[in-house]
Amino acid sequence: MTSTTSSTLTCVVHWDHIGEPHDFPKSTFVVGHGSLALLAGTIARSRGGHSFFEADLLPPERSVELSDPLDEQSYTQEPKSEPGNPDFSIPWRLHHPFSLPFSLPRTLDIFGDGSALIVDAPGHLTGHVNLLARTAEQHYVYLGGDACHDRRLLTGEKQIGEWTDAEGHVCCIHVDRKAAEETMRRIAQLEEKGVEVVFAHDVEWENDPANGGRFFGVG
């Protein structure tokens, strides 16, 4: 399977998410805006967020960085590809999921048919993105990456933690706590409306017996 995968979307370039790129010899690696600069060490790294990166982790000839979701000019561009073909150069768009009274402000409809939307999910790390996928006519799955590490944060039972390092700097696992909280708020709204939400470190989802046969290679 890895030898035939054409594109690999990485939600974040932390070492525990990127895997082994050499296992995908023919794949194009797609990362969020600013991720390549983060790998190269040309932008500031955060404190307390296991921010250790390999500059040569991704092959440059097979790496694509998404456009800046905050660049308003990109919103005036028109898609260039035909629906059904993945296009990572399309403009970011405001998306109103399922006619709900809230929106996802920055999304990329990469197939042009609403089946898979890359979602800008700021807060955790530069370039952090999520994916909203339609898996059946009335069923959607939201892959939340590192947006949340404990579901009690979604319900308000817990708050994002901070600590002070030996040098007196306040540290957080998220580079922008306020943005991370806003991202989690939107995700919680999606889940309340029936969207299945799965995070990268989702212990509750993993331990749910109903999901036992849903792991890759099982069943």
C-alpha positions as CSV (number, residue, x, y, z in Angstrom):
1,M,0.0,0.0,0.0
2,T,2.8,2.5,0.9
3,S,4.4,2.0,-2.5
4,T,1.2,3.1,-4.3
5,T,0.0,6.0,-2.0
6,S,0.0,9.1,-4.2
7,S,-0.4,11.8,-1.5
8,T,0.2,11.9,2.2
9,L,-1.4,14.7,4.2
10,T,0.5,15.4,7.5
11,C,-1.6,17.1,10.1
12,V,1.5,18.4,11.9
13,V,5.3,17.9,11.5
14,H,5.9,16.8,15.1
15,W,8.0,13.6,15.1
16,D,5.2,11.4,16.5
17,H,2.9,12.3,13.5
18,I,5.2,12.4,10.5
19,G,6.2,8.7,10.6
20,E,8.8,7.4,8.2
21,P,8.6,9.2,4.9
22,H,10.9,6.7,3.2
23,D,8.1,4.1,3.6
24,F,6.2,6.1,0.9
25,P,8.7,6.3,-2.0
26,K,6.1,7.5,-4.5
27,S,4.0,9.8,-2.3
28,T,3.8,13.6,-2.4
29,F,3.9,14.9,1.1
30,V,1.4,17.7,1.8
31,V,1.9,19.9,4.9
32,G,0.3,23.0,6.3
33,H,1.6,26.5,5.6
34,G,4.8,27.3,7.5
35,S,5.7,23.7,8.1
36,L,8.7,23.6,5.8
37,A,10.1,26.7,7.4
38,L,9.6,25.0,10.8
39,L,11.5,21.9,9.6
40,A,14.3,24.1,8.2
41,G,14.6,26.0,11.4
42,T,14.0,29.4,9.8
43,I,11.2,30.4,12.1
44,A,11.0,30.5,15.9
45,R,10.2,27.3,17.8
46,S,7.9,27.1,20.8
47,R,8.8,26.2,24.3
48,G,7.5,23.1,26.0
49,G,6.0,21.5,22.9
50,H,8.6,18.8,22.0
51,S,9.6,21.1,19.1
52,F,12.4,19.0,17.7
53,F,12.5,18.8,13.9
54,E,14.7,17.2,11.2
55,A,15.6,19.6,8.5
56,D,15.9,16.9,5.8
57,L,12.9,14.8,7.0
58,L,10.8,15.4,3.8
59,P,12.1,15.1,0.2
60,P,11.9,18.6,-1.2
61,E,11.1,17.4,-4.7
62,R,8.0,15.6,-3.4
63,S,6.8,18.1,-0.8
64,V,3.9,20.5,-1.2
65,E,3.1,23.2,1.3
66,L,-0.4,24.6,1.4
67,S,-1.0,28.3,0.8
68,D,-1.4,30.7,3.7
69,P,-5.0,30.4,5.0
70,L,-4.8,34.0,6.3
71,D,-3.9,35.4,2.9
72,E,-7.1,37.1,1.8
73,Q,-5.9,37.2,-1.9
74,S,-6.2,33.4,-2.1
75,Y,-9.9,33.7,-1.5
76,T,-10.4,35.4,-4.8
77,Q,-8.8,32.7,-6.8
78,E,-10.7,30.1,-8.7
79,P,-10.0,26.3,-8.6
80,K,-8.0,25.1,-11.5
81,S,-8.6,21.3,-11.4
82,E,-11.6,19.3,-12.4
83,P,-13.8,17.9,-9.6
84,G,-12.7,14.5,-8.4
85,N,-9.0,15.1,-8.8
86,P,-7.1,16.2,-5.6
87,D,-5.9,19.7,-5.8
88,F,-3.9,21.2,-3.0
89,S,-3.4,24.6,-4.7
90,I,-7.1,25.6,-4.5
91,P,-8.1,28.7,-2.6
92,W,-9.2,28.5,1.0
93,R,-13.0,28.9,1.5
94,L,-15.4,29.5,4.3
95,H,-17.4,26.4,4.8
96,H,-20.9,26.0,6.5
97,P,-21.1,22.3,7.4
98,F,-24.5,20.7,7.0
99,S,-26.3,24.0,7.2
100,L,-25.4,24.5,10.8
101,P,-25.4,28.0,12.4
102,F,-21.6,28.2,12.5
103,S,-18.8,27.9,10.0
104,L,-15.3,26.5,9.5
105,P,-13.6,29.7,8.4
106,R,-10.8,28.2,6.3
107,T,-11.1,25.0,4.4
108,L,-9.8,23.4,1.2
109,D,-12.3,21.2,-0.7
110,I,-9.5,19.2,-2.4
111,F,-11.8,17.0,-4.5
112,G,-14.3,19.7,-5.4
113,D,-17.2,17.7,-4.2
114,G,-17.3,18.2,-0.5
115,S,-16.1,14.7,0.3
116,A,-12.8,15.7,1.9
117,L,-12.0,19.1,3.3
118,I,-8.6,20.2,4.8
119,V,-9.4,22.4,7.7
120,D,-7.1,25.1,9.0
121,A,-6.7,24.2,12.7
122,P,-4.5,26.8,14.3
123,G,-3.2,26.8,17.9
124,H,-1.1,23.7,18.4
125,L,1.8,24.3,16.0
126,T,2.5,26.2,12.8
127,G,0.9,24.5,9.9
128,H,-1.5,22.3,11.9
129,V,-4.4,21.1,9.8
130,N,-7.3,18.7,10.2
131,L,-9.5,16.8,7.8
132,L,-13.3,16.6,7.6
133,A,-14.2,13.5,5.5
134,R,-17.5,12.2,4.3
135,T,-17.5,8.4,4.7
136,A,-21.2,7.8,3.9
137,E,-24.1,9.9,2.7
138,Q,-25.0,11.0,6.2
139,H,-21.8,10.3,8.1
140,Y,-18.8,12.5,8.5
141,V,-15.5,11.9,10.4
142,Y,-13.3,14.7,11.6
143,L,-9.7,13.8,12.1
144,G,-8.5,16.3,14.7
145,G,-4.8,15.6,14.9
146,D,-3.2,17.4,17.8
147,A,-6.0,19.9,18.3
148,C,-6.9,18.2,21.6
149,H,-5.2,15.7,23.8
150,D,-8.0,15.1,26.4
151,R,-11.7,15.1,25.6
152,R,-12.4,16.8,28.9
153,L,-11.0,19.9,27.2
154,L,-13.9,19.8,24.8
155,T,-16.5,19.6,27.5
156,G,-14.9,22.3,29.7
157,E,-14.2,19.9,32.5
158,K,-10.5,20.7,32.1
159,Q,-8.4,23.6,30.8
160,I,-5.3,23.7,28.7
161,G,-2.3,23.4,31.0
162,E,0.7,25.7,31.3
163,W,3.9,25.5,33.3
164,T,7.0,27.5,34.0
165,D,10.3,26.2,32.9
166,A,13.7,26.5,34.6
167,E,14.3,29.9,33.0
168,G,11.0,31.3,34.1
169,H,9.2,31.1,30.8
170,V,5.5,30.1,30.7
171,C,5.2,27.0,28.5
172,C,2.3,25.3,26.8
173,I,1.9,22.3,24.6
174,H,0.1,24.7,22.1
175,V,2.0,27.6,20.6
176,D,-1.1,29.7,20.7
177,R,-3.4,28.8,23.5
178,K,-6.3,31.1,22.5
179,A,-6.3,29.9,19.0
180,A,-6.2,26.3,20.2
181,E,-9.2,26.9,22.4
182,E,-11.1,28.4,19.5
183,T,-10.2,25.4,17.3
184,M,-11.5,23.0,20.0
185,R,-14.7,25.0,20.4
186,R,-15.5,24.5,16.7
187,I,-14.7,20.8,16.9
188,A,-16.9,20.4,19.9
189,Q,-19.8,22.0,17.9
190,L,-19.2,19.5,15.1
191,E,-19.3,16.6,17.6
192,E,-22.5,17.9,19.2
193,K,-24.1,17.8,15.7
194,G,-23.2,14.1,15.1
195,V,-19.8,14.3,13.4
196,E,-17.5,11.5,14.5
197,V,-14.4,13.2,15.9
198,V,-11.1,11.3,16.3
199,F,-7.9,12.8,17.6
200,A,-4.4,11.5,17.1
201,H,-4.0,10.7,20.8
202,D,-7.6,9.7,21.4
203,V,-7.5,7.2,24.2
204,E,-11.3,7.1,24.7
205,W,-11.9,6.4,21.0
206,E,-9.1,3.7,21.0
207,N,-10.5,2.0,24.0
208,D,-14.1,1.9,22.8
209,P,-14.9,-1.7,21.9
210,A,-17.0,-0.6,19.0
211,N,-13.8,0.7,17.3
212,G,-11.8,-2.5,17.8
213,G,-12.1,-3.6,14.2
214,R,-11.5,-0.2,12.6
215,F,-7.7,0.0,12.9
216,F,-5.7,-0.5,9.8
217,G,-4.8,-4.1,9.3
218,V,-7.4,-5.4,11.7
219,G,-10.3,-7.6,10.6
